[in-house]
Structure formats: structure tokens, C-alpha cells
């Protein structure tokens, strides 16, 4: 058990069986009354953020979350296999933990996985990835009713919106957080 004096940015707390990481904290000592700690926390799994206040010196439960670099190898049924880049151990991560990251996951791609007591919590991709467009209809010159974009399928099977001038086989940079087209990549 730790106390509120141990609260820092990035510390992971266990509250009601869920893991929360501290985004911001502030020690407050008002002129009247006892001191307290005001925190802003984000749920490690769901991403939900909440504000929580603790009295100074209150006991809190901290958890150890280890963020390590892995390489994606392949899909195995409803799980995904990753290899640790340090000791080459392989782990299976359930599809529920991988979540939307599967839309931008290619073989041999580097990812970061947060582990708590050996259990994967979430998979974190780089901010952007380069993907090849596998199918898109030709853009019609003068068709601007859709804001100059058209649907395109990338090599993972995920569909994104791209500018009209892009064709099948073009490499594009895609934001992994939003799924938005960022730029065309020239070889």
C-alpha cells in the first residue's frame, strides 16, 4: 500500500478492481481544513477519464504496469501472437484486448503492449502507419459532392476515406488513432 504522497503522473492505481493511470495531479493545501490531492485519471483498458480527490495521507493501492516492445507475428483463431523484442518470448493476446488496433496491424509491425502481472492490458500502435490501398473506385473529375474524398480499402481490409486522385496500389500514411488519411507515401 502506498499513500497519496506517492501519486505522480504515470502511476497506475487499482481502484475497485480496475486499473487507472494518473494523467494529472495537484497537492492542495487550503488555508482552512486539511490538505488533499486532486487527480485526473484515465482507465487503462477503456480510456475513460475521471476526476478524483483524496485526503492527504490516504492509503492507495498502486499496480505495476510494464510497457514493452513487441513485434506482431500472426493471427491464431481469435487471438493474436506477438513476440517480445528483447527475449523473443511469444504471447497470445485475445482479440478483445487488441481491439481496434487490428485495423492497422500488419505482420512484423512493432507495437507496445502494456502488461500487468504478465496479462496484456492493451496494444498501442505507432501514431501512424503506412498501408497500401488494395481497392478503390476511380475518382471522377469534377465530382465534389462528397468533399473530394472516396472510400478505399487498405491491405488489412479496413475502409478509410482518401482524396479522389488516389488509385489502387498507392501507399498512404494513416493515423492509427482516428483512421484518417494523412498523406500519400512515395517510394
N, C-alpha and C positions, 0 to 999 in steps of 0.2 A: 504494500500500500504506500502511496505517495501522498503528499499534501498539495495544496494549491500553490505553494511556493515553487513546485516543480513544473508548473504549467509554462510551456514555451510554444512558439509556432512550430508545427510539425509533429508535436507529441500526440500519440494516439491513446484515447481514453476508452475504457469499457464502461458503458452506461446501459443498464437494463439489458445486458446480453448483446448489445450492438456496439460496433466499433466506430468511433468518431475521431477525426483528426482536427486539431486546433488550427484555425486559419488566422485568427487574431485574438489577442488577449490584452487586458488592461487591468493593472492593480489600482484600485481606487481607495483613497483614504479620506473620507469626508470629514469635515470639521466636527461633526457630531455623530456619534454612533461608531460601530465597528467597521473595519476595513473589509473590502470584498474584492473579488476578481470577476470581471465581466469578460465572457468569452464568446467568440463566434466559431461554431464548429460545423464540419461537413461530415455526413455519414460516408464511411469508406466505401460501402457497397452501392447504396442508392444515389449518392451525390446530393441529397437533401441538406440544406444548411439551416441551422437554428442558432439562436442566441440563448446562452445560459449563464446564470450568475451563481457564484459560490461564495460563502462566507470565508474570510481569510482563515487559513489553518485547517479547513475541512479536509477530510480524507477522500482521496480519489483513487480509482484503480487504473493504472496505466497498462498498456499492452505493447509488446514488441512486434513491429511490422517491418519485415525485411524486404526491401525493394531490390530485385536482382535482374540482371540482363539475361534474356533467353533468346533462342532462335526457334521460329516456328518450323516444324518438320512436316506434319501431315494431319489430316482428319482421320479419326478412328471411330466410326459409328457416330454417337452423339457426344464425343469428346474430342479434344484437340491435343496433339502431342507436341511438347516444347522441350528443347534441350538447353540446359544451363551452359552458358558460355565459359564458365570457369572450370567446373569439374566434369562436364559432359554427361551429367545425370539427366535422365529424361523423366518428365512428369506429364500426367494426363490432367487436362483442365476441362471440366464439364462445360457444355455449350452455354449454360445459364451464366457462368462466370465470364466467359468470353464476351457474351452479349453482342452489341452492335459492331464490335471490332472485327467480327467475321466478314463484314462487308468490304474490308480493306486488307485482309490477311492473305499474303502470298507465301509460298514455300520459301524457306531460307530468309525470312524477314526478321529483323531484330526488333524485339519488344521488351518492355519492362513488366515484370509480374510482381505484385505485392503478395508476400506470403506471411501468414500468421500461424506459428507453430506447425509449419510445413503445409498448411492448407492455403491454396490460392484464393485471394480475395477479389482481384480484378486484374485485367490485362490492359496495359497502357501502350498505345501505338505512338510512333513519332507524330509530330503535328501535321505533317503532310507526307503523302506517298506518291510515287509515280506509277500510273496504271496505263494500260493500252486499251483503247476503245475497240471492242470486239464487234459491235454493231451500232450503226446509226443511219437513219434515212438521210438522203441528200437534202441539203438546205435549199430552199427555193429563193432565188434572188428577188428581193422586194417583199418577202413575207416577213412583216414585222409585227404581226398581230400578237405574237407570243413574247414580245420584248427582245427578239433577236436570239432566242435560245430554242433548243430542241432536245428531246430525250436521247441519251446514249447509254449503252450497256458497256460496263468495263469488264475486265477479264475475270473478276470474281463473281460476275452475274448481277451485280448491283447496278441500279439505274441512276444516273445523275443528269443534270441539265448542263448543256455545253453550248457555246456560240454556234451559229449556223454554218460557219465556214469550216468547222472540223469534220473530218471524214473517218471512216473505219480504218483502223490500223495506226491512228495518231496516238502518240504518248502524251498524257496530260498529268498535271500535278493536281491532286485532290486533297482538300482539307479533311482529315480523319475525324475531327470533332463535329463538323456540320454536314459533311458530304458535298460541299460546294466545289465547283470547278475553280481552280486558282490560275493556271496558266498552261500553255502548250509547251511541251518539252522537245527541244530539237536535239537529235542525236549528235 
